[in-house]
């Protein structure tokens, strides 16, 4: 069997650092093009600005003439803080335990999310295309001895989705499309022991018998890395009600991954220099969009979207160890994390206005609902409602070349309370009590060319 290290888009979400993506619910990305970003991705399943349209609805390929190319990127600048206390409790420490401040400020790195799209009209009815973008990803890190490192020290995950698509124009009013989802991901994840369990030097009130039994600060507890590929499909349709009004509907299936590889770290191998063979099932959620486009005047249009994501499939993460080498205690499986996500909804309203032959301006707002209830929120994914405020512009540089620019500000709608507890090797209970909050700036640029 091909040797792999365990990735985990799954495990990434399981023991990640105190930030997951806040651009969309859970660890989902929404940044598929700068064109759509300028209107907060409102009306995307009914829009056909350029070849990027197929990322949301493959049926929109039938609205693109000739051969078209679109490429660009969105630069993500998150500013997310987790504030709270970590408490170490055991019978020796008494009912109150030992508490330490565990604030983690600005814990997420900036990142670039690139994209590439191509469309080719075969005849009056058939058009095919290829989309390359990302729907999931994050990159965060805290020092290995930070108090929150026990819940997650570092996480980096990159996913690339390849979508070959085919669309058919049934009539002047109706188009349909379908495509294949090929999702590749790679990443690294780790959790370690904080410095506050590193003896009486860190916490004078920590009894010597407890300090001596706990691993030194920075000790690796769990470490996983690698890659995997999964497959799914997508369908779309559009209805051109009249020349000024259009409705689009699209559905993207879930993608099932069985992440085969190895795990290491004190909890799994007892501190020995061995890697344990294992795998982890994960289903990336299905999602759908109902969108509309309305040309109200010659220069002015409105757009709207309702999005649904089946986050309820992200209930819990379990690692299995079928090989001869078992984790400490002979475990056949390990319940890595319980998340209890729920399906979530996103609502967006946008507009565009043609200022001149050269310039088109865009704007939009959106409400992205959380995928988790307060009682189930964890440090790993401190999900909360998000408000989007977007603006953008398109410049017609020549007959065949268009440049799009966009900026978006995303604000978490209120702080997200977090209460999470874990058992540290049956020596002590570690709990976090606090809240997460923050904002994100997105800057995007897109180049589209008609050949």
LUMMARVO-932966 format. One line per field, with one value per residue (C-alpha): residue number from 1; residue in three letters; x, y, z. Coordinates in pm, 1 decimal. Layout:
num	(NUM | ...) $
residuo	(ALA | ...) $
x	(X | ...) $
y	(Y | ...) $
z	(Z | ...) $
! end
This chain:
num	(1 | 2 | 3 | 4 | 5 | 6 | 7 | 8 | 9 | 10 | 11 | 12 | 13 | 14 | 15 | 16 | 17 | 18 | 19 | 20 | 21 | 22 | 23 | 24 | 25 | 26 | 27 | 28 | 29 | 30 | 31 | 32 | 33 | 34 | 35 | 36 | 37 | 38 | 39 | 40 | 41 | 42 | 43 | 44 | 45 | 46 | 47 | 48 | 49 | 50 | 51 | 52 | 53 | 54 | 55 | 56 | 57 | 58 | 59 | 60 | 61 | 62 | 63 | 64 | 65 | 66 | 67 | 68 | 69 | 70 | 71 | 72 | 73 | 74 | 75 | 76 | 77 | 78 | 79 | 80 | 81 | 82 | 83 | 84 | 85 | 86 | 87 | 88 | 89 | 90 | 91 | 92 | 93 | 94 | 95 | 96 | 97 | 98 | 99 | 100 | 101 | 102 | 103 | 104 | 105 | 106 | 107 | 108 | 109 | 110 | 111 | 112 | 113 | 114 | 115 | 116 | 117 | 118 | 119 | 120 | 121 | 122 | 123 | 124 | 125 | 126 | 127 | 128 | 129 | 130 | 131 | 132 | 133 | 134 | 135 | 136 | 137 | 138 | 139 | 140 | 141 | 142 | 143 | 144 | 145 | 146 | 147 | 148 | 149 | 150 | 151 | 152 | 153 | 154 | 155 | 156 | 157 | 158 | 159 | 160 | 161 | 162 | 163 | 164 | 165 | 166 | 167 | 168 | 169 | 170 | 171 | 172 | 173 | 174 | 175 | 176 | 177 | 178 | 179 | 180 | 181 | 182 | 183 | 184 | 185 | 186 | 187 | 188 | 189 | 190 | 191 | 192 | 193 | 194 | 195 | 196 | 197 | 198 | 199 | 200 | 201 | 202 | 203 | 204 | 205 | 206 | 207 | 208 | 209 | 210 | 211 | 212 | 213 | 214 | 215 | 216 | 217 | 218 | 219 | 220 | 221 | 222 | 223 | 224 | 225 | 226 | 227 | 228 | 229 | 230 | 231 | 232 | 233 | 234 | 235 | 236 | 237 | 238 | 239 | 240 | 241 | 242 | 243 | 244 | 245 | 246 | 247 | 248 | 249 | 250 | 251 | 252 | 253 | 254 | 255 | 256 | 257 | 258 | 259 | 260 | 261 | 262 | 263 | 264 | 265 | 266 | 267 | 268 | 269 | 270 | 271 | 272 | 273 | 274 | 275 | 276 | 277 | 278 | 279 | 280 | 281 | 282 | 283 | 284 | 285 | 286 | 287 | 288 | 289 | 290 | 291 | 292 | 293 | 294 | 295 | 296 | 297 | 298 | 299 | 300 | 301 | 302 | 303 | 304 | 305 | 306 | 307 | 308 | 309 | 310 | 311 | 312 | 313 | 314 | 315 | 316 | 317 | 318 | 319 | 320 | 321 | 322 | 323 | 324 | 325 | 326 | 327 | 328 | 329 | 330 | 331 | 332 | 333 | 334 | 335 | 336 | 337 | 338 | 339 | 340 | 341 | 342 | 343 | 344 | 345 | 346 | 347 | 348 | 349 | 350 | 351 | 352 | 353 | 354 | 355 | 356 | 357 | 358 | 359 | 360 | 361 | 362 | 363 | 364 | 365 | 366 | 367 | 368 | 369 | 370 | 371 | 372 | 373 | 374 | 375 | 376 | 377 | 378 | 379 | 380 | 381 | 382 | 383 | 384 | 385 | 386 | 387 | 388 | 389 | 390 | 391 | 392 | 393 | 394 | 395 | 396 | 397 | 398 | 399 | 400 | 401 | 402 | 403 | 404 | 405 | 406 | 407 | 408 | 409 | 410 | 411 | 412 | 413 | 414 | 415 | 416 | 417 | 418 | 419 | 420 | 421 | 422 | 423 | 424 | 425 | 426 | 427 | 428 | 429 | 430 | 431 | 432 | 433 | 434 | 435 | 436 | 437 | 438 | 439 | 440 | 441 | 442 | 443 | 444 | 445 | 446 | 447 | 448 | 449 | 450 | 451) $
residuo	(UNK | UNK | UNK | UNK | UNK | UNK | UNK | UNK | UNK | UNK | UNK | UNK | UNK | UNK | UNK | UNK | UNK | UNK | UNK | UNK | UNK | UNK | UNK | UNK | UNK | UNK | UNK | UNK | UNK | UNK | UNK | UNK | UNK | UNK | UNK | UNK | UNK | UNK | UNK | UNK | UNK | UNK | UNK | UNK | UNK | UNK | UNK | UNK | UNK | UNK | UNK | UNK | UNK | UNK | UNK | UNK | UNK | UNK | UNK | UNK | UNK | UNK | UNK | UNK | UNK | UNK | UNK | UNK | UNK | UNK | UNK | UNK | UNK | UNK | UNK | UNK | UNK | UNK | UNK | UNK | UNK | UNK | UNK | UNK | UNK | UNK | UNK | UNK | UNK | UNK | UNK | UNK | UNK | UNK | UNK | UNK | UNK | UNK | UNK | UNK | UNK | UNK | UNK | UNK | UNK | UNK | UNK | UNK | UNK | UNK | UNK | UNK | UNK | UNK | UNK | UNK | UNK | UNK | UNK | UNK | UNK | UNK | UNK | UNK | UNK | UNK | UNK | UNK | UNK | UNK | UNK | UNK | UNK | UNK | UNK | UNK | UNK | UNK | UNK | UNK | UNK | UNK | UNK | UNK | UNK | UNK | UNK | UNK | UNK | UNK | UNK | UNK | UNK | UNK | UNK | UNK | UNK | UNK | UNK | UNK | UNK | UNK | UNK | UNK | UNK | UNK | UNK | UNK | UNK | UNK | UNK | UNK | UNK | UNK | UNK | UNK | UNK | UNK | UNK | UNK | UNK | UNK | UNK | UNK | UNK | UNK | UNK | UNK | UNK | UNK | UNK | UNK | UNK | UNK | UNK | UNK | UNK | UNK | UNK | UNK | UNK | UNK | UNK | UNK | UNK | UNK | UNK | UNK | UNK | UNK | UNK | UNK | UNK | UNK | UNK | UNK | UNK | UNK | UNK | UNK | UNK | UNK | UNK | UNK | UNK | UNK | UNK | UNK | UNK | UNK | UNK | UNK | UNK | UNK | UNK | UNK | UNK | UNK | UNK | UNK | UNK | UNK | UNK | UNK | UNK | UNK | UNK | UNK | UNK | UNK | UNK | UNK | UNK | UNK | UNK | UNK | UNK | UNK | UNK | UNK | UNK | UNK | UNK | UNK | UNK | UNK | UNK | UNK | UNK | UNK | UNK | UNK | UNK | UNK | UNK | UNK | UNK | UNK | UNK | UNK | UNK | UNK | UNK | UNK | UNK | UNK | UNK | UNK | UNK | UNK | UNK | UNK | UNK | UNK | UNK | UNK | UNK | UNK | UNK | UNK | UNK | UNK | UNK | UNK | UNK | UNK | UNK | UNK | UNK | UNK | UNK | UNK | UNK | UNK | UNK | UNK | UNK | UNK | UNK | UNK | UNK | UNK | UNK | UNK | UNK | UNK | UNK | UNK | UNK | UNK | UNK | UNK | UNK | UNK | UNK | UNK | UNK | UNK | UNK | UNK | UNK | UNK | UNK | UNK | UNK | UNK | UNK | UNK | UNK | UNK | UNK | UNK | UNK | UNK | UNK | UNK | UNK | UNK | UNK | UNK | UNK | UNK | UNK | UNK | UNK | UNK | UNK | UNK | UNK | UNK | UNK | UNK | UNK | UNK | UNK | UNK | UNK | UNK | UNK | UNK | UNK | UNK | UNK | UNK | UNK | UNK | UNK | UNK | UNK | UNK | UNK | UNK | UNK | UNK | UNK | UNK | UNK | UNK | UNK | UNK | UNK | UNK | UNK | UNK | UNK | UNK | UNK | UNK | UNK | UNK | UNK | UNK | UNK | UNK | UNK | UNK | UNK | UNK | UNK | UNK | UNK | UNK | UNK | UNK | UNK | UNK | UNK | UNK | UNK | UNK | UNK | UNK | UNK | UNK | UNK | UNK | UNK | UNK | UNK | UNK | UNK | UNK | UNK | UNK | UNK | UNK | UNK | UNK | UNK | UNK | UNK) $
x	(0.0 | 121.0 | 280.0 | 118.1 | 123.1 | -216.7 | -335.1 | -629.6 | -855.6 | -1043.5 | -781.3 | -697.9 | -1043.1 | -997.5 | -693.7 | -622.0 | -485.4 | -729.1 | -848.8 | -1026.9 | -1127.5 | -1367.9 | -1445.3 | -1716.4 | -1875.4 | -1660.5 | -1330.0 | -1485.7 | -1346.3 | -1564.6 | -1294.3 | -1334.5 | -1296.0 | -1236.8 | -1526.1 | -1777.4 | -1599.7 | -1692.4 | -2061.9 | -2014.6 | -2077.9 | -2442.5 | -2619.6 | -2321.7 | -2519.1 | -2701.3 | -2403.6 | -2180.1 | -1922.9 | -1635.7 | -1509.7 | -1508.9 | -1889.5 | -1858.8 | -1715.8 | -2061.7 | -2289.5 | -2159.8 | -2477.5 | -2356.3 | -2092.9 | -2358.9 | -2362.5 | -1992.1 | -1901.3 | -1589.8 | -1294.0 | -1236.5 | -966.7 | -989.2 | -728.2 | -660.7 | -628.6 | -768.0 | -534.3 | -676.3 | -572.7 | -735.2 | -717.4 | -861.6 | -814.3 | -898.6 | -920.2 | -969.7 | -815.6 | -682.3 | -737.8 | -553.7 | -758.0 | -693.5 | -778.3 | -440.2 | -504.8 | -840.8 | -1177.7 | -1045.4 | -736.6 | -467.4 | -562.6 | -348.0 | -425.9 | -438.8 | -501.2 | -384.3 | -387.7 | -372.2 | -318.8 | -380.0 | -135.6 | -216.7 | -268.6 | -322.5 | -606.6 | -540.8 | -778.3 | -778.3 | -1070.2 | -1106.8 | -1418.0 | -1460.9 | -1784.4 | -1808.6 | -2124.7 | -2453.2 | -2556.1 | -2243.9 | -1969.0 | -1703.4 | -1474.8 | -1213.9 | -1204.8 | -911.2 | -966.6 | -988.1 | -1288.5 | -1108.6 | -788.6 | -619.1 | -273.8 | -233.4 | 28.2 | 98.5 | 423.7 | 461.5 | 455.0 | 153.0 | -131.3 | -363.6 | -104.7 | -255.9 | -565.4 | -352.3 | -4.7 | 8.5 | -209.2 | -149.2 | -373.5 | -393.2 | -665.1 | -695.4 | -1015.6 | -1013.3 | -1353.5 | -1396.6 | -1745.3 | -1985.4 | -2294.5 | -2585.6 | -2829.7 | -3165.9 | -3351.5 | -3324.7 | -3452.6 | -3306.3 | -2947.4 | -2805.4 | -2453.2 | -2257.7 | -1903.0 | -1663.4 | -1508.7 | -1151.0 | -1019.4 | -651.8 | -531.0 | -209.6 | -135.8 | 32.6 | -109.2 | 27.0 | -58.3 | 192.2 | 221.5 | 216.7 | 487.6 | 244.3 | 281.2 | 661.0 | 721.4 | 702.5 | 912.2 | 609.5 | 342.8 | 469.5 | 141.4 | 164.3 | 252.2 | 574.5 | 396.0 | 175.3 | 454.8 | 680.0 | 414.2 | 323.6 | 527.0 | 769.4 | 652.6 | 665.7 | 629.8 | 449.3 | 112.9 | -24.2 | 137.2 | -10.0 | 74.6 | 27.4 | -214.6 | -521.9 | -759.8 | -1139.1 | -1408.3 | -1756.2 | -1984.1 | -2182.9 | -2499.1 | -2646.3 | -2934.5 | -3048.0 | -3376.2 | -3370.3 | -3716.0 | -3678.9 | -3383.4 | -3367.2 | -3424.0 | -3250.5 | -3256.5 | -2977.0 | -2966.1 | -2655.8 | -2569.7 | -2221.8 | -2206.7 | -2014.1 | -1665.0 | -1575.9 | -1214.6 | -1048.1 | -724.9 | -470.8 | -136.0 | 46.2 | 21.6 | 284.2 | 318.5 | 314.5 | -54.5 | -23.3 | 327.0 | 413.2 | 714.6 | 876.8 | 1023.4 | 758.6 | 476.3 | 147.0 | -45.5 | -402.9 | -679.3 | -961.8 | -1290.8 | -1417.3 | -1697.5 | -1656.8 | -2007.5 | -2237.8 | -2350.4 | -2612.9 | -2710.5 | -3027.3 | -2948.4 | -3112.4 | -3000.0 | -3214.6 | -3124.2 | -3341.1 | -3220.1 | -2970.8 | -2692.4 | -2812.4 | -2855.3 | -2932.8 | -2826.6 | -2921.8 | -2820.4 | -2927.5 | -2659.3 | -2687.8 | -2404.9 | -2459.6 | -2227.8 | -2432.8 | -2214.4 | -1925.7 | -2034.0 | -1722.9 | -1378.9 | -1251.0 | -905.1 | -871.7 | -556.6 | -588.4 | -215.7 | -15.9 | 136.7 | -131.1 | -137.6 | -69.3 | -327.0 | -385.2 | -653.8 | -826.8 | -966.7 | -946.9 | -1228.0 | -1022.2 | -1291.5 | -1665.9 | -1789.5 | -2170.5 | -2197.3 | -2533.3 | -2634.0 | -2579.9 | -2724.0 | -2578.9 | -2779.7 | -2629.5 | -2755.9 | -2546.6 | -2560.9 | -2363.6 | -2370.2 | -2218.3 | -2055.7 | -1917.6 | -1800.1 | -1484.8 | -1593.9 | -1839.6 | -1874.9 | -2007.3 | -2119.2 | -2274.8 | -2357.2 | -2403.5 | -2491.5 | -2309.7 | -2472.7 | -2264.5 | -2246.9 | -2223.8 | -2431.6 | -2272.8 | -2270.4 | -2063.0 | -1816.0 | -1448.2 | -1116.0 | -1032.7 | -1325.0 | -1466.0 | -1736.0 | -1982.4 | -2213.8 | -2028.4 | -2128.4 | -1979.2 | -1936.0 | -1794.0 | -1706.1 | -1541.6 | -1487.8 | -1430.7 | -1219.9 | -1259.6 | -897.5 | -967.3 | -1230.7 | -1108.3 | -941.4 | -1115.3 | -955.2 | -1156.5 | -1063.7 | -1245.9 | -1218.7 | -1425.9 | -1447.1 | -1584.0 | -1679.8 | -1769.4 | -2118.7 | -2046.7 | -1794.3 | -1822.3 | -1815.9 | -1597.6 | -1596.9 | -1384.9 | -1232.4 | -986.4 | -824.1 | -443.0 | -326.1 | -549.2 | -327.8 | -536.4 | -835.9 | -748.1 | -1022.0 | -1048.1 | -1306.5 | -1321.0 | -1436.5 | -1318.4 | -1371.0 | -1212.0 | -1235.1 | -1090.7 | -992.3 | -997.8 | -829.4 | -883.7 | -777.9 | -894.5 | -782.7 | -1027.2 | -951.6 | -1170.5 | -977.3) $
y	(0.0 | 350.6 | 502.6 | 826.8 | 1047.3 | 1120.8 | 1451.0 | 1571.3 | 1806.7 | 1617.9 | 1622.2 | 1978.3 | 2061.7 | 1833.1 | 1968.8 | 2290.5 | 2608.0 | 2858.5 | 2971.8 | 2811.2 | 3001.1 | 3282.9 | 3371.0 | 3104.3 | 2859.9 | 2580.9 | 2558.3 | 2637.2 | 2898.2 | 3124.0 | 3302.3 | 3158.7 | 3482.2 | 3854.5 | 3925.2 | 3768.8 | 3903.3 | 4259.2 | 4182.4 | 3955.8 | 3654.7 | 3751.4 | 3593.9 | 3376.3 | 3073.4 | 3304.9 | 3515.3 | 3467.8 | 3748.8 | 3526.5 | 3165.8 | 3168.5 | 3134.0 | 2753.7 | 2728.8 | 2796.0 | 2674.0 | 2473.5 | 2561.3 | 2921.1 | 2805.9 | 2826.1 | 3206.4 | 3237.4 | 3283.6 | 3144.2 | 3056.3 | 3242.2 | 3243.3 | 3387.3 | 3379.7 | 3568.6 | 3549.3 | 3674.7 | 3778.7 | 3693.1 | 3905.1 | 3767.3 | 3929.0 | 3679.4 | 3678.6 | 3409.9 | 3539.3 | 3331.6 | 3115.8 | 2761.1 | 2566.5 | 2254.1 | 2045.7 | 1722.0 | 1580.5 | 1703.7 | 2061.8 | 2089.1 | 2200.8 | 2530.6 | 2390.2 | 2615.3 | 2881.6 | 3072.0 | 3341.7 | 3191.8 | 3489.2 | 3425.7 | 3738.8 | 3760.6 | 3386.8 | 3342.5 | 3402.5 | 3593.7 | 3372.5 | 3392.5 | 3188.3 | 3162.1 | 3044.1 | 2948.6 | 2895.9 | 2811.2 | 2776.6 | 2662.4 | 2696.6 | 2395.9 | 2506.2 | 2686.5 | 2424.4 | 2270.1 | 2435.1 | 2273.4 | 2420.8 | 2358.3 | 2518.4 | 2506.2 | 2668.3 | 2593.0 | 2535.7 | 2452.0 | 2573.5 | 2737.6 | 2812.2 | 2899.9 | 2858.8 | 2940.9 | 2877.0 | 2512.9 | 2609.7 | 2843.6 | 2749.4 | 2674.4 | 2452.5 | 2152.3 | 2201.0 | 2269.1 | 2409.0 | 2436.4 | 2367.2 | 2416.3 | 2273.2 | 2346.6 | 2205.6 | 2230.7 | 2137.3 | 2039.7 | 2064.9 | 1953.8 | 2074.2 | 2035.1 | 2247.7 | 2212.8 | 2479.7 | 2303.7 | 2605.9 | 2983.7 | 2987.4 | 2675.5 | 2553.5 | 2263.5 | 2164.2 | 1899.6 | 1845.3 | 1624.3 | 1732.3 | 1612.1 | 1738.8 | 1716.2 | 1826.1 | 1835.7 | 1959.8 | 1937.0 | 1945.1 | 1918.6 | 1963.3 | 1999.0 | 2039.3 | 2402.6 | 2552.3 | 2593.2 | 2223.4 | 2250.9 | 2228.1 | 2467.9 | 2725.4 | 2812.2 | 2793.6 | 2809.6 | 2669.8 | 2353.7 | 2062.7 | 1881.1 | 1544.9 | 1687.7 | 1881.2 | 1576.2 | 1351.9 | 1584.6 | 1600.7 | 1895.6 | 2203.6 | 2167.4 | 1786.0 | 1665.6 | 1511.8 | 1450.1 | 1502.9 | 1420.0 | 1524.1 | 1410.3 | 1422.0 | 1259.2 | 1276.2 | 1255.0 | 1269.3 | 1414.8 | 1578.7 | 1894.2 | 1983.8 | 2316.6 | 2470.2 | 2817.4 | 2969.0 | 3287.1 | 3414.7 | 3705.7 | 3913.1 | 4101.0 | 3827.4 | 3495.0 | 3225.3 | 2977.4 | 2664.2 | 2454.6 | 2156.0 | 2027.1 | 1678.9 | 1585.5 | 1444.2 | 1134.7 | 1099.5 | 808.4 | 959.9 | 676.8 | 733.9 | 746.2 | 915.8 | 994.7 | 1188.6 | 1106.8 | 1019.6 | 769.6 | 620.9 | 687.8 | 896.4 | 624.0 | 703.9 | 511.3 | 599.2 | 413.3 | 318.8 | 448.1 | 611.7 | 858.5 | 878.0 | 1226.9 | 1358.3 | 1716.3 | 1862.8 | 1904.3 | 2260.4 | 2427.8 | 2773.8 | 2937.3 | 3268.9 | 3539.9 | 3815.5 | 4119.8 | 4387.2 | 4673.4 | 4942.3 | 4957.2 | 5029.9 | 4888.2 | 4526.0 | 4349.8 | 4001.1 | 3771.1 | 3430.5 | 3178.7 | 2920.0 | 2598.0 | 2375.0 | 2027.5 | 2075.2 | 1825.0 | 1548.9 | 1692.8 | 1533.0 | 1365.6 | 1256.8 | 906.4 | 769.8 | 392.7 | 184.8 | -150.0 | -235.4 | -454.6 | -148.3 | -4.0 | 322.6 | 325.4 | 102.5 | -109.6 | 119.0 | 10.1 | 360.6 | 708.6 | 961.7 | 1263.0 | 1527.1 | 1577.8 | 1881.7 | 1845.3 | 2084.3 | 2174.1 | 2270.4 | 2640.8 | 2911.7 | 3218.3 | 3513.6 | 3769.4 | 4075.0 | 4259.4 | 4519.8 | 4634.1 | 4959.0 | 5037.4 | 5377.7 | 5397.6 | 5183.6 | 5113.0 | 5092.0 | 4870.5 | 4905.8 | 4642.4 | 4618.3 | 4363.6 | 4253.2 | 3906.3 | 3724.5 | 3393.6 | 3193.5 | 2981.4 | 2602.4 | 2536.4 | 2606.3 | 2791.3 | 2478.7 | 2281.7 | 2551.3 | 2456.3 | 2637.6 | 2447.9 | 2596.1 | 2899.8 | 2947.8 | 3238.4 | 3444.5 | 3671.4 | 3994.9 | 4073.3 | 4420.3 | 4416.9 | 4661.2 | 4608.5 | 4737.9 | 4600.0 | 4777.2 | 4695.9 | 4739.6 | 4631.3 | 4450.9 | 4115.3 | 4197.0 | 4278.7 | 4348.5 | 4310.4 | 4436.9 | 4388.5 | 4444.6 | 4285.1 | 4339.0 | 4050.4 | 4103.4 | 3829.4 | 3907.0 | 3922.2 | 3723.8 | 3346.1 | 3185.6 | 2876.1 | 2620.2 | 2315.0 | 2038.9 | 1758.1 | 1480.1 | 1499.4 | 1136.6 | 1063.9 | 1293.5 | 1610.6 | 1779.5 | 2076.8 | 2326.7 | 2650.3 | 2915.2 | 3224.0 | 3364.3 | 3424.6 | 3725.6 | 3919.6 | 4034.6 | 3967.1 | 4180.4 | 4028.2 | 4186.8 | 4034.7 | 4079.8 | 3893.0 | 3895.7 | 3768.7 | 3729.7 | 3633.4 | 3448.4) $
z	(0.0 | -75.0 | 231.5 | 338.6 | 640.0 | 788.9 | 665.8 | 798.5 | 663.0 | 930.1 | 1197.1 | 1104.2 | 1225.1 | 1523.2 | 1707.6 | 1520.9 | 1673.6 | 1822.6 | 1481.8 | 1196.7 | 889.0 | 964.3 | 603.3 | 592.1 | 832.1 | 973.1 | 782.3 | 445.1 | 206.2 | -7.1 | -206.8 | -555.1 | -759.3 | -712.3 | -950.3 | -712.7 | -405.4 | -506.9 | -452.6 | -144.6 | -373.7 | -416.3 | -714.1 | -808.8 | -931.4 | -1175.8 | -1291.9 | -1597.3 | -1584.8 | -1694.3 | -1688.5 | -1305.5 | -1316.6 | -1347.2 | -994.8 | -852.8 | -1132.8 | -1432.1 | -1626.9 | -1655.7 | -1905.6 | -2177.9 | -2139.6 | -2228.6 | -2593.8 | -2761.7 | -2544.9 | -2220.5 | -1955.6 | -1603.2 | -1329.0 | -1010.6 | -636.0 | -307.2 | -26.5 | 316.6 | 617.8 | 935.0 | 1277.5 | 1523.0 | 1900.0 | 2153.7 | 2510.2 | 2821.5 | 3093.7 | 3103.0 | 3424.8 | 3541.2 | 3785.5 | 3977.1 | 4322.6 | 4451.7 | 4335.1 | 4503.6 | 4362.3 | 4219.2 | 4047.0 | 3901.3 | 3645.9 | 3397.1 | 3143.6 | 2792.7 | 2564.3 | 2207.7 | 1991.8 | 1612.5 | 1578.8 | 1205.3 | 922.6 | 604.1 | 299.1 | -76.1 | -232.7 | -610.7 | -885.2 | -1254.9 | -1498.4 | -1866.4 | -2084.8 | -2445.2 | -2641.6 | -2875.6 | -3056.8 | -2989.7 | -2732.8 | -2574.6 | -2366.4 | -2151.8 | -1890.0 | -1622.8 | -1277.9 | -1036.3 | -698.1 | -326.0 | -100.1 | 226.8 | 391.3 | 688.0 | 830.2 | 1199.0 | 1470.8 | 1835.3 | 2027.9 | 2130.5 | 2499.4 | 2482.9 | 2721.6 | 2426.9 | 2253.3 | 2427.1 | 2210.4 | 1901.0 | 1834.2 | 1455.1 | 1157.4 | 788.9 | 522.7 | 151.6 | -72.6 | -447.5 | -628.9 | -996.9 | -1172.3 | -1534.1 | -1632.4 | -1923.1 | -1994.5 | -2238.1 | -2356.2 | -2361.0 | -2497.6 | -2509.4 | -2151.8 | -1986.1 | -1942.3 | -1741.3 | -1642.2 | -1455.0 | -1336.6 | -1143.6 | -812.1 | -763.9 | -429.4 | -333.8 | 7.6 | 204.6 | 550.6 | 887.4 | 1236.6 | 1590.2 | 1957.6 | 2242.5 | 2618.0 | 2738.5 | 2957.0 | 3244.5 | 3324.7 | 3324.3 | 3696.7 | 3987.6 | 3799.2 | 3584.9 | 3854.6 | 4215.1 | 4348.1 | 4136.9 | 4369.2 | 4289.1 | 4255.2 | 3979.9 | 3807.5 | 3804.1 | 3650.0 | 3364.8 | 3041.8 | 3003.1 | 2814.2 | 2436.4 | 2439.7 | 2126.2 | 2213.0 | 1864.1 | 1525.8 | 1184.9 | 828.4 | 468.1 | 175.3 | 24.9 | -275.9 | -281.9 | -550.5 | -586.3 | -843.0 | -905.2 | -1095.0 | -1201.3 | -1390.8 | -1494.2 | -1611.4 | -1818.8 | -1729.1 | -1971.3 | -2095.5 | -1764.0 | -1504.5 | -1440.2 | -1168.9 | -1104.3 | -889.6 | -813.7 | -594.8 | -503.9 | -356.0 | -46.4 | -90.9 | 110.3 | 216.4 | 394.0 | 514.4 | 527.5 | 694.3 | 1028.3 | 1365.9 | 1630.1 | 1955.6 | 2324.2 | 2340.9 | 2056.8 | 2093.3 | 2456.3 | 2359.3 | 2149.2 | 1808.0 | 1612.2 | 1373.8 | 1399.2 | 1087.0 | 1081.1 | 884.8 | 943.8 | 750.2 | 665.2 | 448.9 | 332.3 | 330.8 | 33.4 | -43.8 | -262.7 | -385.3 | -513.8 | -682.7 | -890.0 | -1127.9 | -1213.1 | -1470.7 | -1341.5 | -1584.3 | -1869.1 | -1618.7 | -1286.3 | -1170.0 | -841.7 | -732.4 | -444.4 | -308.0 | -47.2 | 31.5 | 233.5 | 356.6 | 503.6 | 800.2 | 1004.0 | 851.3 | 1055.3 | 1382.7 | 1520.1 | 1405.7 | 1478.6 | 1393.7 | 1335.5 | 1380.5 | 1194.3 | 1185.8 | 1422.3 | 1592.0 | 1820.8 | 2016.9 | 2390.0 | 2561.6 | 2250.6 | 2111.8 | 1791.8 | 1748.1 | 1900.1 | 1925.7 | 1823.0 | 1850.3 | 1891.5 | 1696.5 | 1665.4 | 1371.8 | 1219.0 | 865.6 | 807.8 | 582.2 | 412.1 | 272.5 | 33.1 | -154.4 | -411.9 | -685.1 | -989.2 | -1185.3 | -1527.2 | -1481.0 | -1834.2 | -2123.2 | -1924.6 | -1559.6 | -1369.2 | -989.8 | -748.8 | -387.8 | -154.9 | 197.7 | 342.2 | 663.5 | 707.5 | 988.5 | 1222.9 | 1194.6 | 1569.4 | 1878.8 | 2171.7 | 2388.3 | 2134.5 | 2023.4 | 2065.6 | 2053.7 | 1736.2 | 1541.2 | 1726.9 | 1465.2 | 1488.2 | 1267.9 | 1023.0 | 848.1 | 504.0 | 350.5 | -3.2 | -281.2 | -618.0 | -968.9 | -1317.1 | -1578.1 | -1949.9 | -2054.9 | -2412.4 | -2615.8 | -2486.7 | -2153.6 | -1823.8 | -1485.8 | -1164.0 | -816.7 | -485.8 | -111.5 | 164.8 | 538.9 | 747.4 | 1109.6 | 1355.0 | 1482.9 | 1855.4 | 2056.7 | 2052.8 | 2402.4 | 2435.7 | 2716.9 | 2641.1 | 2854.2 | 2784.9 | 2988.0 | 2994.3 | 3003.1 | 3306.2 | 3517.5 | 3515.3 | 3354.4 | 3136.4 | 3053.0 | 2859.0 | 2941.1 | 2723.4 | 2392.6 | 2037.5 | 1813.6 | 1532.5 | 1174.0 | 829.0 | 530.8 | 181.9 | -120.1 | -465.1 | -825.8 | -1138.2 | -1500.8 | -1763.4 | -2132.5 | -2429.4 | -2700.4) $
! end
